[in-house]
Amino acid sequence: MRETIDTWREAARRHALLPLRIFLGVTFIYAGLDKLTSDTFFTDSANGSLVQILHGSHDSAAIPGMIDLALKAPHGFGYAIALGELAVGLGTLVGLLGRVAATGGALISLSLWLTVSWSTTPYYYGNDLAYLMAWLPLVLAGAPTLSLDRRLRARREPAAVPGARTATATAAGVHGGPVRSAPPA
């Protein structure tokens, strides 16, 4: 019984970040696709357009200069955000360049918090700060399980052969005989 509980705990520990990866990956894919397929996001004056959002949040942003920069080329900025969200979401979901994708997600969330949602009060009503904090464990840990990163790392590392004699084991006297740097031919 104790062994079963320990096995379950170990599996839960190994996969603890997986629900967060799935949530953030799907959410950012959806956000990117939603922007790219929107009828209004890339128009200049429609309700919900990027230009309207930028003008509406300019005076209350923590760093209005970021909004000024985006307003110089709002459509290019909008496409960069949408494609960035899509890339971050896909990378996070499949676990490819997990830390890089998470860092991208954190930077997108940070920029949105410092501009669009900075004036939200109380602060916990805004979601961009919460997304920023959700990205941080993935920035630190990457995508250690069920990921393309792990699969690629396993292909690069030599496979351990069960029962093979290692130089360390031989030197420790476990198997006796001389220390070998390679298995005998």
C-alpha positions in Angstrom: 0.0 0.0 0.0 2.8 2.4 1.0 4.7 1.6 -2.3 1.5 2.4 -4.3 1.1 5.8 -2.6 4.8 6.6 -3.1 4.5 5.7 -6.8 1.4 7.9 -7.2 3.1 10.8 -5.4 6.2 10.5 -7.6 4.0 10.5 -10.8 2.1 13.5 -9.5 5.3 15.3 -8.8 6.7 14.6 -12.2 3.6 15.8 -14.0 2.7 18.7 -11.6 3.3 21.4 -14.3 1.4 19.6 -17.0 -2.0 21.1 -16.2 -0.5 24.6 -16.2 1.3 23.9 -19.5 -2.0 22.7 -21.1 -4.0 25.6 -19.8 -1.5 28.3 -20.8 -0.7 26.6 -24.1 -4.4 26.3 -25.1 -5.2 29.8 -23.8 -2.4 31.5 -25.8 -3.2 29.5 -29.0 -6.8 30.6 -28.6 -5.8 34.2 -28.0 -3.5 34.3 -31.0 -6.1 32.7 -33.3 -8.9 34.9 -31.9 -6.9 38.0 -32.9 -5.9 36.7 -36.3 -9.5 35.8 -37.2 -11.3 38.8 -35.6 -13.3 41.1 -37.8 -12.5 44.1 -35.6 -9.0 43.6 -34.0 -7.1 45.0 -37.0 -9.5 47.8 -37.9 -8.7 51.3 -36.8 -11.9 52.4 -35.2 -14.2 49.5 -34.4 -15.1 48.6 -30.8 -12.5 46.1 -29.6 -9.9 47.1 -32.2 -6.3 47.2 -31.1 -6.1 50.9 -31.9 -9.1 51.6 -29.7 -7.6 49.5 -26.9 -4.3 51.3 -27.1 -5.8 54.8 -27.2 -8.1 53.9 -24.3 -5.3 52.6 -22.0 -2.6 55.2 -22.9 -3.2 57.6 -20.0 -3.5 54.9 -17.4 -0.5 52.7 -18.5 2.5 52.3 -16.3 4.7 52.8 -19.3 2.8 55.0 -21.9 5.9 54.9 -24.1 5.2 51.3 -24.9 1.8 52.2 -26.2 3.2 55.1 -28.2 5.6 52.6 -29.8 2.8 50.2 -30.6 0.7 53.1 -32.1 3.5 53.9 -34.6 2.6 50.6 -36.4 -0.5 49.2 -34.7 -1.2 46.5 -37.3 2.4 45.2 -37.3 2.3 45.2 -33.5 -1.0 43.4 -33.5 0.3 40.7 -35.8 3.5 40.4 -33.7 1.4 39.9 -30.6 -1.0 37.4 -32.2 1.8 35.4 -33.8 3.8 35.6 -30.6 0.9 34.2 -28.6 0.4 31.5 -31.2 4.1 30.5 -31.1 4.2 30.6 -27.3 1.1 28.5 -27.0 2.2 25.9 -29.4 5.7 25.7 -27.9 4.2 25.4 -24.4 1.6 22.8 -25.3 4.0 20.4 -27.1 6.9 21.3 -24.9 9.3 22.5 -27.6 11.8 25.0 -26.3 9.7 25.1 -23.1 11.7 27.7 -21.2 12.0 29.9 -24.3 8.2 29.7 -24.9 7.4 30.3 -21.2 9.7 33.4 -21.2 7.9 34.7 -24.3 4.6 34.1 -22.5 5.8 35.9 -19.5 7.1 38.9 -21.5 3.8 39.1 -23.4 1.9 39.0 -20.1 4.3 41.6 -18.5 3.8 44.0 -21.4 0.1 43.7 -21.3 0.1 44.2 -17.5 2.3 47.3 -17.8 0.0 48.8 -20.5 -3.5 47.6 -20.9 -4.4 46.2 -17.5 -2.2 48.4 -15.2 -5.1 50.6 -14.1 -7.3 47.7 -13.1 -8.3 48.1 -9.5 -8.1 46.2 -7.3 -5.1 44.6 -9.1 -6.4 41.1 -8.7 -9.3 41.8 -11.1 -6.8 42.0 -14.0 -5.7 38.8 -15.5 -2.3 39.8 -17.0 -0.5 39.8 -13.7 -1.9 36.3 -12.8 -0.7 35.0 -16.2 2.7 36.5 -15.6 3.0 34.7 -12.3 1.6 31.4 -13.9 4.4 31.5 -16.5 7.2 31.8 -14.0 7.3 28.1 -12.9 7.5 27.1 -16.5 10.3 29.6 -17.1 12.2 27.9 -14.2 11.4 24.3 -14.9 10.8 24.2 -18.7 8.8 21.2 -19.9 10.4 18.3 -18.2 7.7 15.6 -19.0 5.6 14.7 -21.9 7.4 17.1 -24.1 9.3 17.3 -27.4 12.2 18.8 -25.3 12.5 15.6 -23.3 12.2 13.4 -26.4 15.0 15.4 -28.1 17.2 15.3 -25.0 16.7 11.5 -24.8 17.8 11.1 -28.4 21.0 13.1 -27.7 22.0 11.2 -24.5 23.5 7.7 -24.9 21.1 5.0 -23.7 22.1 3.3 -20.5 22.6 -0.4 -21.1 21.3 -2.4 -18.1 24.0 -4.5 -16.5 26.8 -2.7 -18.4 30.1 -2.3 -16.4 31.0 1.3 -15.9 34.4 2.7 -15.1 33.1 4.1 -11.8 31.7 0.7 -10.7 34.9 -1.1 -11.7 37.1 1.5 -9.9 35.0 1.0 -6.8 35.8 -2.7 -6.8 32.2 -3.7 -7.5 33.2 -5.9 -10.5 36.9 -6.2 -9.9 39.5 -6.0 -12.6 41.1 -3.0 -14.3 39.3 0.3 -14.9 38.0 0.5 -18.4 37.0 3.6 -20.3 35.0 1.6 -22.8 33.2 -1.8 -22.7 35.4 -4.8 -23.7 35.2 -5.7 -27.4 
